[in-house]
Amino acid sequence: MKLTWFGGTTIRIHIGGRILVADPAGVSGVDPEELVSGADATFALDGSLPEIDPVLWQPGRPGTMLDEDVLGEVTTHGLEGGALIAAVGEAPLLLLSQSVPKAGRWARDSVLVVFGDHGDQLAAQALERFGPRLIAVAGPDAVVERTFAALRDRLDGTGLVALEAGMALEV
């Protein structure tokens, strides 16, 4: 999985052999056509994706080599305040900009990206609720500093990174 944040809630994701772009419009300094070039899908985090119940949702299981239609499938689901992206063989990816949903046990293995000026609060809530494998903070420097100051002694095995606009992070 590779994540490239461009500002706001715009992020380009390489997952499961596919390229997805969330919220591709409205990023200053980035050509929208270049941003979505080669993307298999684009979507918005504004609630336009079909919603699922994250408590009941389960990640897909790898199929056999005979199950060609299962291999390489990437799904996007809407959540209150964000999105869930899943690919067989990859950690579930949660993109959150407004709130942290309740989630099933699968969330412990997830990669979480929090966006915006209250990303530190979202990260703290997610850490308390389900302790994801990794939290990536996509926000202004002040938010990143607050997040690291508040969470550094509470991580208990959860990774914490800051995303830099325009730079890719390989997970």
N, C-alpha and C positions, 0 to 999 in steps of 0.2 A: 504494500500500500504506500502510495506517495501522495502527500498533501502539499499544495501550494496555495497560500493565502494571498489575496491581492488587496485587502482592505474591506471594511464593513463586514458583510456576510458572504462576500464573493470568495469562493474557494474552488480550485481545480483538483479533482481526485482521480488517481489511477488506482483502480481496485479490480481484482478478478479479471484482469485482461481488458478492462473497459476504461474509458475516460468519461467522467461526469463533471459538470460544472454547475455549482449552485449560485443562484443570483448573479448571472453574468452581466446585467445592465447596471449602469450608473457608477462605475469605478473610474475615478479620475486618473489620467495618466496611462490607462490601459486601453488599447484598441479592442472593442467588443468582438469584432470579427476574428482577431487573432486569438483572443481568449477562448472562444468556442471552436476554433479550428481543430478538426480531428476528433472532437468530442462525440461520443456515442449518444449522449443525452444531456439536456440541461433542465433544470428545475428551480423552483422558487421555494424559499423557506417560509412563505407567507400562509401556509395552510392549503396550498393547491394540490398537494399529493394525497392519494387515498390514505386515510388514517387507519392505524391499527391500535390494538390495545397492547402496550409494551409489557404488561404483566403476563399476558397469555402467549405472546409471540415467542417462537423458538427459532433459532438459526437452522438453516438447512444442513443436512448431513451429506458428506461426500458420497457420490454414487459409485457404481462400478464402472469399469471401462465400457461396458455395454450400454450404460445410461448416458449416451451422448448428449441428449437434450438437457440433462442436469448440469453437466460440466460447463463452467464459464458463465452461468446465470448470475446476474447482478440485479438485485431488487432495491427499489427505493420506496420508503413508506413515510407517511406523514405522522408527526407526533405533535402534541400541544407544545408550541414553542420551538419546533425544529423538525428534524428528519432523522430517519434511521436508514442506513445503507448496509446491505448485507450481500456477501459473496461467499460461496462455499469455499472453505479452506482459509478464509481471512477472518480477522476479528471484526465483530460488528462495529460500525462507525456511527456514532451519535453526533449530530450537529445541533447545538442548542444556542438559541439567541434570546429566549424569553423566560423559560422555566425549565425545571428539571422534573421529568415525569417519574412516577413509580415504575419500576421495571422488574422483570424476573431475574433469576440467577444468572442468565446469560450476560447481564450487564457487567458482571465482575471481570469478564474477559474483553470488554469493549474498549475501543479507543474513542475518547470524547474530545470534541472541539467546542470550546465556549467562545462566543463572540460578544463584543460590545463593551460599553462602559461599566456594566455590572457583571462582567465575566468572572470576576473574583468571587462574587456571591454564588453564581451558578456552579463554579468549580467546587466551592466549599460544600454546597448542598449535595452535589453528586458524590463527592468523597464520603460524606456522611451516610448517604442512602445506600450506595452500592459499591463503592471503592473500585472504580474501573482500573484497567491495566495501565492506561495512560491518559493524562489530561493535557491537552494542548490549548494554550491561551492565545486567542487571536484578538488583540485589542491594543489600545494605546499603552505606552510605556508605564504610565501610572498604574493602570490596571494590572499589568504584568508584575510590577513591583509589589503591589498590594497582595496579589495572589501568592507569590512566593513567600512573602513575609508571613502571611496567615497560615499557609499550609505546610511549610518546609518541615516542621516537626511532627506533622500528623499523617504523613503519606503512607507509612506502613506497607511498603512494597509497590505503591502506585507511582508510576513515573510522571514527572511534571516538566513540560517544556513550553517555551514561548515561540510562537510562530512570528517570523519576520516577513513583512510584506514583500512578495515577489521571490522569496527563497523557498525552495522545496525541502520538505522533511520526509525522509524515508523511514517508515515504521516497520 
